[in-house]
């Protein structure tokens, strides 16, 4: 009985080791980096407290090798937000440039005039540049 058990255990172990898959099944993400925001669409510049509004941002991506990774949404002052988009790059061959949309759901919890700054890259001197938009919350 011990011999049968050892044989079965050895076979299961051998099968388990032989079936490991080290192949890459798709394109591998190679990096993430900030991506400039080309334009912003805010449906309403005035909204009610505790309501939710979608803010859309538009950026250029290279098709087939880049995609939206996420936002860095910074509360830099009580009613000020800085938004930076990040993209990922893969090992795939890149294609043409295309505009893609991403969105933030904004749900304010206090009244006032909110200032949003959306990162548009750096100027010739290396300073960050921003698209600024305000939303009044009543």
C-alpha positions, 0 to 999 in steps of 0.5 A: 500500500505504501508503494502504491501511495508513493508511486501515485504521489511521485506521479502527481508531483511530476505531472504538477512540475511538468505542467507549469506554464512559463510562456507569455500569453500576451503583451507584457506591460513595460512601463507607466508614465504621465500622459498629458490631458488634451481636453476636459469635458465637464457637463455642469459647472454648477451642481448640488452638494452630494450629487455625482458628476462625471468629468471626462478627459481626453488624451492621445494614445498610440493604438495597440501598445498603450492604454489608460492606467489611472489617475493621480487625483490630488487634494492640494487645497480644501477646494482644489484638485490636481488631476494627472493621467497615467498610461501604460506601455506594453511590449506590443508594436505600436500603431497610429495615435488615437484620442481616448476618453477616461472619466472621473466621478466627482461627488463633492461633500462641501459647498464652494467653488472647486478648482480643478487643474488637469495636467497638460505636460511641461512647457519649454522651461520644464514647468508643469502646465494645466487646464483649469476648470471650476465647478460651483457646488451649492 
